[in-house]
Amino acid sequence: MRLPPIVLIGLNLVLSSCTKADTDTALREWKIGAAPTLTIGGDGSPQTEFTRVTGAWRLSNGATAVVDAGSNVIRMFAASGALAQRFGRSGDGPGEFRNMVWTGRFGDTAVVYDGALRRITTILLTDHPRLLATLLITANDDRAGDGVSIVGRLADGRWLVRAMGRPDPNRFGVQRVPGFAGLIRSTGTGSIQWVAEAPDLSIVVSATGNQKLGTVEITAFPASLATAASGSAIWFGDTAADTIVRVDAATGTRQKVTLPDPPAALPRELIDAARARALAEARDQAERERVATTYSAPNLPTHLPAFEALVPGAGGEVWVETPAGGRATEKRYVVLSPSGSPIARVSVAAGFRVTEVGRDHVVGVYRDDDGIESVRVYALTR
């Protein structure tokens, strides 16, 4: 498991007053359609076979664009679901990709950050998609090393970046890797303006044979640092806590938002089911021993993460993805207004992850029990 170098940042975090939902008043319940208006994939066709969807959106002409990092290709499907156009392939040249780490969409223009090439590619997704520009990311900061990755874009064109430190291999047990978020210029040059520091991925370090250094594994039900850029604001938070920080990128004003639901206790049946799946997938005795270590009582959290991801919404909203109680359980989102107030809840089908929020629709990825991905579009009623 490769992790970027440890980053040490001295940062004084001053927060404004806390915003919290009125727990005595139920939030509005927004609805998505009982059935998708469009499903792409899951039918065994090579044209709709996806291996790692990192972005999916509905375009102005009614087409749906799907970014498949597994094939390094962007595919566009007509409103009927038929494949219409393709863009990209594996390689290092213009319009080629090695590792599609992050994708974003602004109108009918897509941006793809390639972590292997440290390059942003901008593509116009029309009836005849074409390359608009490529941008090498040369921004540097001695504290970040090569661990910086683009994860978002503000309305003013600046890029949101993430960095993650390294665990201490000499300290056995559960620990949190340090995480950081910052901004770089729209040109991708200059120094990083760091805006956030918080605990990131939770890992467990355990002894292996006679090795002096421990083996690093991600914990079961891990907490992490979640970040997003939506409109003119940056949002970040430790998923183990029930608070998120909103940063106004223009003024630097910081506001702490308390989510309406505290972290839920980790049910024993969820632990048992996850352990059973991991053991079934283990290929040898060494992997089975690692599973046993990961799911041992001292290495398990007492609670599920309070949330799992932050999804930019329409007009500067943020959708907060909350943990499902299992694979067969519907997923819930809490919607935060552009100013940070919790305003609504949305329930989606089990196995479905939202990738784009429109005024009247959502697009996302559905993963079945066999791990097969398909893209779905649902109508949204606010």
PEMO-V47451 format. One record per backbone hydrogen bond with DSSP energy under -1.0 kcal/mol. CO is the residue of the C=O (numbers start at 1). NH is the residue of the N-H. If there is no record, write none. Layout:
co: {CO	CO}
nh: {NH	NH}
//
This chain:
co: {19	21	22	28	31	38	40	45	52	55	57	59	63	64	65	66	67	67	68	68	73	74	75	76	76	77	78	82	85	87	89	93	97	99	99	102	104	106	108	109	110	111	112	113	113	114	114	118	119	120	121	122	122	123	124	124	130	133	135	141	141	144	149	152	154	158	159	160	160	161	162	163	168	169	173	175	177	178	179	180	181	181	182	183	184	185	188	188	190	193	196	198	201	202	203	204	205	206	208	215	217	223	224	226	228	230	231	232	233	234	235	236	237	238	239	239	242	244	245	246	247	248	253	254	255	256	257	264	267	268	269	270	271	272	273	274	275	276	277	284	285	286	287	288	289	290	291	293	296	297	302	309	311	313	314	317	318	319	320	321	326	331	332	333	334	335	335	336	337	341	343	344	345	346	348	349	351	353	356	360	361	362	363	363	364	365	366	368	372	374	375	376	377	377	378	379	381}
nh: {258	23	25	345	381	377	375	48	69	67	65	62	59	77	57	75	54	55	72	73	68	87	66	84	85	64	81	78	76	74	97	96	91	101	115	113	111	109	125	106	123	104	121	101	102	118	119	137	114	135	112	132	133	110	126	130	124	122	120	144	145	147	162	160	157	154	184	151	152	182	149	180	171	214	205	203	200	165	198	163	195	196	161	193	159	188	138	139	140	183	181	179	177	219	175	217	173	215	211	206	204	202	239	237	235	233	155	249	230	247	228	245	226	241	306	307	259	257	236	255	234	252	248	16	246	19	244	304	271	272	273	274	275	276	277	278	279	280	281	288	289	290	291	292	293	294	295	296	299	300	266	321	319	316	317	313	336	311	334	308	329	348	322	346	320	343	344	318	340	337	28	335	30	333	331	352	367	365	363	380	358	378	355	356	376	353	374	371	368	366	40	364	37	38	362	33	31}
//
